[in-house]
Amino acid sequence: MGKRIITGLAALLLAGAAAAAEPVDVQALADQSGLSTRQVRMVLGAHVAFAEYRTSFRPSQQKLRAALGEAQFDELVQRYREQGEVAVAAGN
């Protein structure tokens, strides 16, 4: 019985790692939220690197949060930052 539990836990860990490795689809998020891909990248990544940050970050962030929900938004921000913008852009 203990071997089954360990095997099940290992399968769950591997599935979680595979899901986390998937790149964030910025275009799909833009389509879903009504934002541009640039706005999505600003909200998920290093927002101060964008010239329009001071005027459009908060409204863009609120719009993306509303489209995704709090839990999914927080998970995507973390995943996007872990992967880095170069890896995410290459996945599009």
N, C-alpha and C positions, 0 to 999 in steps of 0.2 A: 504494500500500500504506500509506503514512504517513497518508493521509486516512482510511482505514478505521480505523486505530488511534485516531486523534483522535476520530472519530465514536463509536467504541465506548466510549472513556473518558468522553466527554461524556454518553453515555446512562447509564453507570454512576453518574456524579456526580449526575445528575438523579434517578435512581431512589433513590439514597441520601438525597438531600435530601427527597424525597417521603415516604420511610419515616420519617425523623426528624421530619417535621412532624405525623405522626399523634399524636393525644393518647393519653396513657396511660389505659387502661381500668381504673380502680381497682376497679370492681365485679367485673370478670372476674378480676383478680388476687386479690381477696378470696375469690371462689368457688373458685379453683384452689388457694389455700393454706390455706383454712379460717380465715382471719383476718377480722376485721370491716373495713369500708372505712376506719374511723377508724384502726385499727391499721396498715393498709397506708399510709395517708397519713403517719402518724407515722414509719414506717420509711423511706419514700422522701423525705420532705420535712424540714421544720424540726422535728425531733423534740422539742426542748426547749420548744416551744410547747404541748405536750400535758401535762396534769397528771399523767397516769399514766406518763410517760416513765421516771421513776426505777425503777419496779417492773416494767414490762412491755416496755421497748424491746428488750433483749437477747433474750428468748425469742421475741418477735415477729419480730425480724430473722432469727434462726436458722431459724424456721419458713418464712419467705418465701424465704430463700436455698435451703433444702432443696427447696422446691416448684419453684423456677425454675432452679436451677443457678447457679454462680458467675458465668459470663460474662453470662447474660441478666439476672441481678440487678444487676450493676455497670452494664450498659447502661441499664437502666430507671431506676436512681437518677440517673444523669447526665441522661437525657432528661427525667425528671420535674422536676428542679431547673432545667434550662434553660427549660422551658415555664412554670414557675411554677404554684402550686397553683390559682390562679384560672382559668387556661386549661384545666387538666386537669379541674377540677370542672365547667366548662362543657361539656366533651366527654362527660360521663357522661349 
